[in-house]
Amino acid sequence: MKDRSIPTNFARCVTRFLTSYLPGERNLSSQTIRSYSLALRMYISYIDSDAGIKPERIELNDITAESIKGFLASIGGAQHISPSTHNQRLSALKSFVRYAILEYPAFIQDGQRILAIPSMRRTTHEIVYLEKEAMKALLAIPDQSSVRGRRDLAMMAMLYDTGARIQELIGLQVKDVRLDKPETVTLFGKGRKMRTVPMMIETARIVKSYMLDQGFLEQSACGNIQLFSSKNRAQFTRPGVAKILKKHFDVAKAVNPTIQFPKSINPHALRASRAIHLLESGINIIAIRDFLGHASVTTTQVYLRVNNKAKQDAITSAYPSLTEAVPAWRENGDLMALLKELCS
């Protein structure tokens, strides 16, 4: 009889994956690790309830493509999760399987079947963004005569100007902001990937005003303090930032009835607005990819759907003109002479 006090190969793999591999070798953020941990915990609970295998007795040979497909079907039916959430859960499990194959090569056959499970196709959602006039109207709403108003304006201006993801904004520390020329912000994106982006002079002025309110510029040992926090110095949450943004958005819509606003707003809309405005200004899509911190230009291309002129300009700039190099066909001309000209 097998000694149950000895951890199974699955248990050893999960422990090393979450506590050593992800934070150490992959350098993933704590939030991403929590997401992976949640997916594994849900899957382990499914195996327990569906196959009757207790968590401490699960072996790697119990991890099969059929089991994972059943798990995904169960959460899709019971929890009505979106395709995006479905794919996140699947991606987390696939990451674990890739690690398990490295640790236990005998698992490779079952592992390859799992890695071949396709992602769920996602429906294309309308991109929420603000036109330049609407963005200007929104940023004019916070009361700059109050400390809280200056804080709200600094958050909104930085979200837009730097194209930061909401989690990147929340994670900003005082030391990540450079107010000397050239004014920049250092952002830590997905997978803890770091990028430094420029701040416009006006945004730097707004942020400096907020930092003076907080005493950040007078203190020499406050670099590790969160840049944005609530009145009791607690770190902001996604819902907290979204609530502040919505409050000012509702006011902007009410006082500017002639300006076209989207029906609703979320923090990502400011990032999308920045990307679209850069495209409209003629900035190369590769430069925008790097500015936004996208791993692939394919992700950035979703913003081309919004503006047909930007799409056409981007396509035109990406490819050289071919027609100028090809001599025009002259009817009844000498075919060999034409071919010779083309080959020269």
Order of alpha helices (4+ residues) and beta strands (2+ residues): alpha-alpha-alpha-alpha-alpha-alpha-alpha-alpha-beta-beta-beta-alpha-alpha-alpha-alpha-alpha-alpha-alpha
